Amino acid sequence: MDFPLPPERDKPSNDFEDLRDESIQVISSVSKMKQMYLSLVRNAQKEIFLIFPTTNAIRREEDVGVFAELRRASQRRVIVRILTPVDDFVRPQLDELRSIGIIIRSIESPVETKFKLLIIDKKYSIVIETRDDAKGAFEDAVGLAIFSNSQSTVLPYVTIFESFWRETDLYEKAREADRIKQEFVDIAAHELRNPISPILASGDFAMEDIKKLRGGKINEQTLDSLTDNINIMIRNASRLYKLSEDILQVSRIESGTFALNIEPIKPKDLLELAIQDARKKIEVEKKAIDIRLDYHLTEPGGKEFSLFCDSSKINQVLYNLVDNAIKFTHQGSITLSAFLHDTNDIVIKVEDSGIGIDGDIKDKLFVKFTSKGEGGTGLGLYLAKKIIEAHGGRIWASNNPAGTGATFCFTLPTDLRSGNSERYSGENHSAVIDRYADERTIKGTDAKGL
C-alpha cells in the first residue's frame, strides 16, 4: 500500500537541531509528550526501535498518528523494528505494517510496570509511562515521559531492545524445534502403527493356519494362506526396520555423532544390487516398470572402476532414490546411470518416467518431513542429502524436460580415502559443491537443481 508523503514532510524536519548538548528531560505535559513522540519518528534517518507494552497501546497509536509516521519512515528506507504483544484485534494492523517492510516480533505482555520505549538512530530515546492501560485515549492512558539524547542513557536502552530482540529469536527457534519434534513424534507414531497392525493381524491368521496344519488339515489353500501371512509380516517388519534405521540416522546427524566408514568399493556392484532389490519390489507391487543400468565408469586400460565411500550409506541413498522412483511411477521405466565428470567426481542419476516432482514440495524436497506420497515420513531424501554431503558430494533433482518423470542426481568425489575423509566433513565439503555452482548442466541434467 502506498502512503505518499505530504510536501512539507518530504525530508526529515530539523526539530532537534537545538539539542546539541546531552540532556535528559522529564515531560509531564501530554501535548508536549505527543509532539516529541511524533517528532522523533518523523526525524529518524536510519533506525527506529519501538517496544509496545500492551495491545491496547497499539490501538491508541493510530489516533495519535504514530503509525502514519512509521509508514513514512519506512518509505524513506528507515529500518523500523517493533516488539509488541499480539492479539486478533491488532494482528491485521500489524500485518499491514509488515507488508511495507516494517519488522515486527511478538513478545509477551509484561506483568510489571508498563512503559513504551522508542529509540531513534541510537541517539534519542523516549520512555512513556502507561498509567492506565484500560483507557482508550492516549491522553488518558499515559503518565510521565523521559526524553534523552545522552549516550549514557540511550545506549543501555539499545542494549535492552537488542536483548529482547535476541530473546524473540531464541523463543521462535525453541518453538519451531518443539513443533518439529512433535511433528516427528506424530509422524513416527503413525508410521509405526501402519506396519504393526498388519503384522499383528497376519500373526493371528498364521496361528490359525498352523492350528489347521497340526490338526492334519494339510492342503494347498492352508499352506498358501500361511505363506501369504508370513510374507505380510516380513514385509511390514522390514518397513519397521527401515523406519527405525531412519530415525536412528536422523538422531546421529542432529547430535553430531554421524560418521562414515570409508572403504574401497566397486560402484557397479552397488548399482546392480539396487536394481536387484528394485526388481523384487516392482514384482511384489505388480507394476509394469522396466529398470535398467547405463554404466560408463572404467579405469584406464579397461580396469573396473573403484571408489572410496561408505558403501552401506551410499546403498541407503540408492535405495531411497530408487524406492521413490518406483513409488511415483506406475508404468514405464527407471534408469540408473553412472559416469565420470571432470575426473574429480562421479555422477549417479536415477531417472524415471513417473508423475514427476510436485510443485508444492519442489523447493523443500530435501527438507526433513517433506513428503507427498502415502505412507512416507519425509526422511528418505533428507537422509540422502546428509549422507552425500558428508561424502563431499552434492545431490539435486529436477523434472524431466519431456514433462514426464523426474531425475535425481548425486556426485561423489573420486579421491576420497579413509585417510583424508575428514576433509569432507562438516563445512569442508563446500569446495566440492562450489565446483557445481557454476556448472549449468552435467550431461543434460540441471546441476543447479533445487
C-alpha positions in Angstrom: 0.0 0.0 0.0 1.3 3.4 -0.9 1.4 6.3 1.6 2.5 9.4 -0.3 4.3 12.0 1.9 2.9 15.5 2.3 5.1 18.1 0.5 6.2 19.6 3.8 7.4 16.2 5.1 9.4 15.0 2.0 12.5 15.4 4.2 13.0 15.0 7.9 12.5 18.2 9.8 15.1 19.8 12.0 13.2 19.7 15.3 16.3 18.6 17.2 19.0 20.8 15.8 18.9 22.8 19.0 19.7 19.7 21.1 23.4 19.9 20.7 24.2 19.2 24.4 23.4 15.9 26.0 20.3 16.2 28.2 17.6 14.2 30.0 14.1 15.8 30.3 11.1 14.7 32.3 7.9 15.5 30.4 4.6 15.8 32.2 2.7 17.7 29.6 0.8 15.2 27.4 0.6 17.6 24.4 4.4 18.1 24.6 4.9 14.4 25.0 2.9 13.6 21.9 4.7 16.3 19.9 8.1 14.9 21.0 7.0 11.3 20.2 5.8 12.2 16.7 8.8 14.4 16.0 11.3 11.7 17.0 9.8 9.3 14.5 9.5 12.0 11.8 13.2 12.8 12.2 14.5 9.3 12.1 17.2 8.8 9.4 18.5 5.3 9.9 16.7 3.2 12.6 13.6 3.1 14.7 13.3 0.7 17.7 9.9 0.6 19.3 8.5 -1.5 22.2 4.8 -1.6 22.9 3.9 -2.9 26.4 0.3 -4.0 25.5 -2.0 -4.4 22.6 -4.1 -1.6 24.0 -1.1 0.7 23.4 -1.1 -0.3 19.8 -4.8 0.6 19.4 -4.1 4.1 20.6 -1.2 4.7 18.2 -3.4 5.2 15.1 -5.2 8.0 16.7 -2.0 9.7 17.8 -0.6 9.4 14.2 2.5 7.3 15.1 1.7 4.6 12.6 1.3 7.1 9.8 4.8 8.4 10.7 6.2 4.9 10.8 4.8 4.3 7.3 6.5 7.5 6.1 9.8 6.4 7.8 9.6 3.1 6.0 9.2 4.9 2.7 12.4 6.8 3.5 14.2 3.5 3.9 14.5 3.8 7.6 14.7 0.4 9.3 11.8 0.0 11.6 11.8 -2.8 14.2 8.9 -3.3 16.7 8.5 -5.5 19.7 4.9 -5.9 20.8 2.3 -8.3 22.2 -0.2 -9.5 19.5 -3.9 -10.4 19.6 -6.5 -11.0 17.0 -7.7 -7.3 17.1 -4.3 -5.8 16.3 -2.9 -8.5 14.0 -4.4 -7.0 10.8 -2.9 -3.6 11.6 0.5 -5.2 12.3 0.3 -7.3 9.1 -0.3 -4.1 7.1 2.9 -2.6 8.6 4.8 -5.8 7.8 3.6 -5.6 4.2 5.5 -2.3 3.7 8.7 -3.7 5.2 8.4 -2.9 8.9 9.8 -5.8 11.0 7.6 -6.9 13.9 8.3 -9.5 16.5 5.8 -10.8 19.1 6.6 -10.6 22.8 4.6 -11.5 25.9 2.9 -8.5 27.7 5.0 -7.9 30.8 3.2 -8.0 34.2 5.4 -5.4 35.8 5.2 -1.7 35.4 4.4 -1.0 31.7 6.2 1.5 29.6 6.6 2.3 25.9 10.2 2.7 24.6 11.2 4.5 21.4 14.8 4.7 20.2 15.8 6.8 17.2 19.1 6.3 15.3 20.6 5.1 18.6 20.9 8.8 19.5 17.5 9.7 21.0 15.1 7.8 23.3 11.8 8.5 24.9 10.2 6.3 27.6 6.5 6.8 28.1 4.8 5.5 31.3 1.5 3.7 30.9 -0.6 5.0 33.8 -4.0 3.3 32.9 -3.8 0.8 30.1 -7.6 0.4 30.1 -8.1 3.9 28.8 -8.8 4.3 25.1 -7.3 7.7 24.5 -3.5 8.4 24.6 -4.0 11.5 26.8 -5.9 9.4 29.4 -3.6 6.4 29.4 -0.1 7.8 29.8 1.7 9.3 32.8 5.2 10.8 32.7 7.7 10.5 29.9 11.5 10.7 29.9 13.4 12.0 26.8 17.1 11.7 26.5 19.8 12.3 23.9 22.5 11.3 26.3 24.5 8.3 25.1 24.9 7.0 28.6 21.1 6.7 28.7 20.3 5.8 25.1 22.9 3.1 24.6 21.7 1.0 27.6 18.1 1.2 26.1 19.6 0.0 22.8 21.1 -2.9 24.6 17.8 -3.7 26.3 16.0 -3.6 23.0 18.6 -5.9 21.3 18.4 -8.3 24.2 14.6 -8.6 23.8 15.1 -9.0 20.1 17.5 -11.9 20.6 15.2 -13.5 23.0 12.4 -13.5 20.4 14.9 -15.3 18.1 15.6 -17.9 20.7 11.9 -18.2 21.5 11.0 -18.7 17.8 13.7 -21.3 17.4 12.6 -23.1 20.5 9.0 -23.0 19.4 10.0 -24.3 15.9 12.1 -27.1 17.5 9.1 -28.1 19.7 6.9 -28.1 16.6 9.3 -30.2 14.6 9.8 -32.6 17.5 6.0 -33.0 17.9 5.5 -33.4 14.2 8.3 -36.0 14.2 6.7 -37.9 17.1 3.3 -37.8 15.4 4.6 -39.0 12.0 6.8 -41.7 13.6 3.8 -42.9 15.7 1.6 -43.0 12.7 4.2 -44.8 10.6 4.9 -47.3 13.4 1.2 -48.1 13.7 0.8 -48.7 10.0 3.0 -51.8 9.7 2.3 -53.1 13.3 -1.4 -53.6 12.6 -1.0 -56.0 9.6 1.8 -57.8 11.5 -0.5 -58.5 14.4 -3.4 -59.4 12.2 -1.3 -61.7 9.9 0.2 -63.2 13.0 -3.2 -64.2 14.3 -4.2 -65.6 10.8 -0.9 -67.5 10.7 -1.6 -69.1 14.1 -5.0 -70.3 12.8 -3.3 -71.8 9.8 -0.8 -73.6 12.0 -3.6 -75.0 14.1 -5.2 -76.4 11.0 -1.9 -78.0 9.9 -1.4 -79.5 13.3 -4.9 -80.9 13.1 -4.0 -82.7 10.0 -5.7 -80.4 7.6 -2.8 -80.1 5.2 -3.9 -78.7 1.8 -2.7 -76.1 -0.7 -5.2 -73.4 0.5 -4.0 -73.6 4.1 -0.3 -73.6 3.0 -0.9 -70.6 0.6 -2.7 -68.7 3.4 0.2 -69.3 5.8 2.7 -68.3 3.2 0.8 -65.1 2.4 0.5 -64.1 6.1 4.2 -64.8 6.8 5.1 -62.6 3.8 2.9 -59.8 5.1 4.7 -60.0 8.4 8.1 -60.0 6.8 7.2 -57.1 4.5 5.9 -54.9 7.3 8.7 -55.9 9.7 11.0 -54.6 7.0 9.1 -51.3 7.0 9.5 -51.1 10.7 13.2 -51.8 10.5 13.8 -49.1 7.8 11.8 -46.6 9.9 13.9 -47.3 13.0 17.1 -47.0 11.0 16.0 -43.7 9.5 15.1 -42.3 13.0 18.5 -43.5 14.3 20.3 -41.9 11.4 18.5 -38.6 11.9 19.3 -38.7 15.6 23.0 -39.3 14.9 23.1 -36.4 12.3 21.4 -33.9 14.6 23.5 -35.0 17.7 26.8 -34.7 15.7 27.7 -38.4 16.0 27.2 -39.3 12.4 30.3 -40.9 10.9 31.4 -42.5 7.7 33.1 -45.9 7.3 35.2 -45.3 4.2 36.3 -48.3 2.2 37.1 -49.2 -1.4 34.0 -50.4 -3.4 33.0 -51.0 -7.0 30.2 -48.6 -7.9 28.8 -51.1 -10.4 28.2 -53.7 -7.6 26.2 -51.1 -5.6 24.1 -50.1 -8.6 23.4 -53.7 -9.6 22.3 -54.6 -6.0 20.0 -51.6 -6.1 18.5 -52.8 -9.3 18.1 -56.3 -8.0 16.2 -55.0 -4.9 14.1 -52.8 -7.1 13.0 -55.6 -9.4 11.8 -57.6 -6.3 9.8 -54.6 -5.2 8.3 -54.0 -8.7 7.3 -57.7 -8.9 5.6 -57.6 -5.5 3.7 -54.4 -6.4 2.9 -55.8 -9.8 4.0 -52.7 -11.7 4.9 -52.6 -15.4 8.3 -50.9 -14.9 11.5 -51.7 -16.9 14.6 -50.9 -14.7 18.0 -50.8 -16.3 21.6 -49.7 -15.8 23.5 -47.3 -18.0 27.1 -47.6 -16.7 30.1 -45.6 -18.1 32.8 -45.9 -15.4 36.1 -47.6 -16.3 39.7 -47.1 -15.3 42.4 -46.6 -17.9 43.1 -49.8 -19.7 39.5 -51.1 -19.1 40.0 -51.9 -15.5 36.9 -52.0 -13.4 36.3 -48.6 -11.6 36.9 -48.4 -7.9 35.7 -45.8 -5.4 36.2 -45.0 -1.8 33.0 -44.4 0.2 30.7 -45.7 3.0 29.1 -48.5 0.9 26.2 -49.1 3.4 25.2 -45.4 3.4 25.5 -45.0 -0.3 23.4 -48.1 -0.7 20.9 -46.4 1.6 20.9 -43.4 -0.7 20.3 -45.5 -3.8 17.6 -47.5 -2.1 15.7 -44.2 -1.1 16.1 -42.8 -4.6 15.0 -45.9 -6.4 12.2 -46.6 -4.0 11.0 -43.1 -4.5 11.1 -43.6 -8.3 9.0 -46.8 -8.0 6.5 -45.2 -5.7 5.7 -42.4 -8.2 6.0 -44.5 -11.4 3.0 -46.7 -12.2 4.4 -47.9 -15.5 7.3 -47.1 -17.8 11.0 -47.1 -17.0 13.6 -46.3 -14.4 17.3 -45.9 -15.5 20.3 -45.8 -13.2 23.3 -44.1 -14.8 26.9 -43.6 -13.7 29.6 -41.6 -15.4 32.7 -39.6 -14.7 32.7 -35.8 -14.5 35.9 -33.8 -14.9 37.9 -36.7 -13.5 37.2 -35.4 -9.9 33.7 -36.8 -9.4 31.4 -39.5 -10.5 27.7 -38.7 -11.2 25.0 -41.1 -10.5 21.5 -40.5 -11.9 18.1 -42.1 -11.1 15.7 -41.2 -13.9 12.1 -42.3 -14.0 9.1 -41.8 -16.3 6.6 -41.2 -13.4 4.5 -38.3 -12.4 7.4 -36.0 -11.6 8.1 -33.7 -8.6 5.0 -32.0 -7.2 5.4 -28.2 -7.4 4.2 -27.8 -3.8 7.3 -29.5 -2.5 9.9 -28.9 -5.1 11.7 -26.1 -3.2 11.8 -28.2 0.0 12.3 -31.6 -1.4 15.4 -32.5 0.8 13.9 -30.9 3.9 13.0 -33.2 6.8 9.4 -34.4 6.9 8.7 -33.3 3.3 6.5 -35.9 1.7 3.8 -36.1 -0.9 3.3 -39.8 -1.0 1.1 -42.0 1.1 3.0 -43.8 3.9 6.1 -41.6 3.7 7.9 -40.0 6.7 9.7 -37.5 4.5 13.1 -38.7 6.0 14.5 -40.6 3.0 15.6 -37.6 0.8 16.7 -35.6 3.9 19.0 -38.5 4.9 20.2 -38.9 1.3 21.3 -35.3 1.2 23.1 -35.5 4.5 24.9 -38.7 3.5 26.0 -37.4 0.1 27.2 -34.0 1.6 29.1 -35.9 4.3 31.0 -37.6 1.5 31.8 -34.2 -0.1 29.2 -34.6 -2.8 26.0 -32.9 -3.9 22.5 -34.1 -4.6 19.8 -32.4 -6.6 16.6 -33.1 -8.6 14.5 -31.8 -11.4 11.6 -32.7 -13.5 12.5 -34.2 -16.9 12.4 -31.7 -19.9 9.9 -34.0 -21.7 7.4 -33.4 -19.0 7.3 -37.0 -17.8 9.1 -38.2 -14.7 11.9 -36.8 -12.6 15.7 -37.2 -12.4 17.7 -37.3 -9.1 21.4 -36.9 -9.3 24.3 -37.0 -6.8 28.0 -36.7 -7.0 30.8 -38.5 -5.2 34.5 -37.4 -5.2 36.9 -39.8 -6.8 39.8 -39.0 -4.4 38.0 -39.7 -1.1 40.2 -42.0 1.0 39.8 -43.3 4.6 43.0 -41.4 5.5 41.7 -38.0 4.4 38.0 -38.3 4.8 38.0 -35.6 7.4 38.4 -33.0 4.7 34.9 -33.8 3.5 33.2 -33.5 6.9 31.2 -30.5 8.2 31.6 -27.4 6.1 34.7 -28.6 4.3 32.7 -30.2 1.5 31.7 -26.8 0.2 34.7 -26.7 -2.2 33.2 -29.7 -3.9 29.8 -28.2 -4.0 31.2 -24.9 -5.4 32.6 -26.7 -8.4 29.0 -27.2 -9.5 27.7 -23.8 -8.6 29.0 -22.5 -12.0 28.0 -25.6 -14.0 24.7 -25.4 -15.7 24.5 -28.9 -16.9 26.0 -32.3 -16.3 25.2 -34.4 -19.4 21.8 -32.8 -19.8 20.8 -32.7 -16.1 20.4 -29.4 -14.4 23.2 -29.2 -11.8 21.6 -26.3 -10.0 18.6 -28.5 -9.3 17.0 -27.4 -6.2 
